Amino acid sequence: MTTPSTLIGKAAVLKDLDSGYEVVDKQAPSPGRGEALVQLNFSGCCYTDTQARFPSPNEPPPRRPHIGGHEGTLASPRQP
């Protein structure tokens, strides 16, 4: 049986502005109270993810490391 602590996925991580995004293996977090762990088939980066790489001079810089890609498609469980 696969548990959340053994699930590994890919993540686009921005560590600093000079390096750009790097795709790395990440361990899935354990869900907390009131949370659910879902499997994403695909995830895309959007405009806000590019703003993390090229921040506006009028706004505070985002926290780093920044993990991009919040628009995804889910793998839904099969129903009998």
Secondary structure, 3 states (H helix, E strand, C coil): CCCHHHCEEEEEEECCCCCCEEEEEEECCCCCCCCCCCCEEEEECCHHHHHHHCCCCCCCCCCCCEEECCEEEECCCCCC
